[in-house]
Amino acid sequence: MPVRLTLGRAGAAEALISLAVSIIFLIAFTWLSVAIYRSNVLVYSDAGVLKSMRKSWQIWRSEQGK
């Protein structure tokens, strides 16, 4: 987007929309990361990355049902 702005191929409205979408996704992914970290901070596993992520997701989902 910065290159498009400097070349004059994008307007201010497009830049603001792009910034708004970026901020919304930043907030959403930060919230999700904090929620998963909070429920899995003391969970240790010697399994691979994918198995650990699956276990973390299951723990987080089970805590959401409470």
Sequence and secondary structure as in RCSB ss.txt:
>XXXX:A:sequence
MPVRLTLGRAGAAEALISLAVSIIFLIAFTWLSVAIYRSNVLVYSDAGVLKSMRKSWQIWRSEQGK
>XXXX:A:secstr
 HHHHHHT S HHHHHHHHHHHHHHHHHHHHHHHHHHHHHTT    S HHHHHHHHHHHHHHHHT 
